[in-house]
Amino acid sequence: MAAWVYIVANRKFGAIYVGSTSNLVRRVWQHKNEFVPSFTQEHHCHLLVHFEEHQDIYRAMQRERNVKHWIRDWKDALIEKDNPEWDDLYHLITR
């Protein structure tokens, strides 16, 4: 079953959160609607700025752990590689 690693942000070069999930649409919706008290709720991280698909949740969770340990410049570069304006990509996953 597919799984995703994703990054949500509150603005370009602002607060970011790296997560993994087996249901990307539902999880990002939860962030956008501040459904669960968390870092993303406190910092209003509503913009889906990066996502990548993995074969299964175990690989996605490993990638999440790796990315979370990266320095901030590497995370910013990962986002900017495919999304230089830090646009909200939510519309791409809800089609």
C-alpha positions in Angstrom: 0.0 0.0 0.0 1.4 3.4 -1.0 2.4 6.0 1.6 3.6 9.6 1.5 6.2 11.9 3.1 5.0 15.5 3.1 6.0 18.9 4.3 3.5 21.6 5.4 4.5 25.2 6.0 2.9 28.4 7.2 4.6 30.6 4.6 7.7 30.6 2.4 10.8 30.0 4.6 8.5 29.9 7.6 7.7 27.1 10.1 7.6 23.7 8.5 6.5 20.2 9.6 7.7 16.9 8.0 5.3 14.0 8.3 4.3 10.7 6.8 1.0 9.1 6.2 -0.9 6.4 4.3 -3.8 8.9 3.5 -2.3 12.1 2.3 -5.6 13.9 1.5 -7.0 13.2 4.9 -3.9 14.1 6.8 -3.3 17.4 5.0 -7.0 18.2 5.5 -6.5 17.7 9.3 -3.6 20.1 9.2 -5.5 22.7 7.2 -8.5 22.5 9.6 -6.3 22.4 12.7 -8.1 19.2 13.7 -5.5 18.0 16.1 -3.6 20.1 18.7 0.0 20.0 17.5 3.0 22.0 16.2 1.2 22.6 12.9 -1.9 24.0 14.7 0.2 26.3 16.9 2.2 27.6 13.9 -0.7 27.5 11.4 1.1 25.2 8.9 -1.6 24.9 6.3 0.3 24.9 3.0 1.3 21.5 1.5 4.6 22.5 -0.1 6.1 19.1 -0.8 5.0 15.4 -1.0 6.6 12.2 -2.3 5.1 8.8 -2.7 6.7 5.6 -1.2 6.0 1.9 -1.6 4.8 1.4 1.9 4.4 3.2 5.2 7.6 1.7 6.6 9.7 3.3 3.9 7.8 6.6 4.2 8.4 6.6 8.0 12.1 6.0 7.4 12.3 8.8 4.9 10.4 11.1 7.3 12.9 10.4 10.1 15.8 11.1 7.7 14.4 14.4 6.5 13.5 15.5 10.0 17.2 15.2 10.9 18.4 17.2 7.9 19.6 20.8 8.4 17.0 23.4 7.5 18.8 24.5 4.3 18.5 20.9 2.9 14.8 20.8 3.7 14.3 24.2 2.0 16.2 22.9 -1.1 14.0 19.8 -1.2 10.9 22.0 -1.3 12.3 24.5 -3.8 13.5 21.8 -6.2 9.9 21.2 -7.4 8.1 24.1 -5.7 10.2 27.3 -5.8 7.4 29.6 -4.8 6.2 27.3 -1.9 2.7 27.2 -3.5 0.0 25.1 -1.8 -0.1 21.8 -3.6 -3.2 20.5 -1.9 -5.2 20.9 -5.2 -2.9 18.4 -6.8 -3.9 15.6 -4.4 -7.6 16.3 -4.3 -8.4 15.9 -8.0 
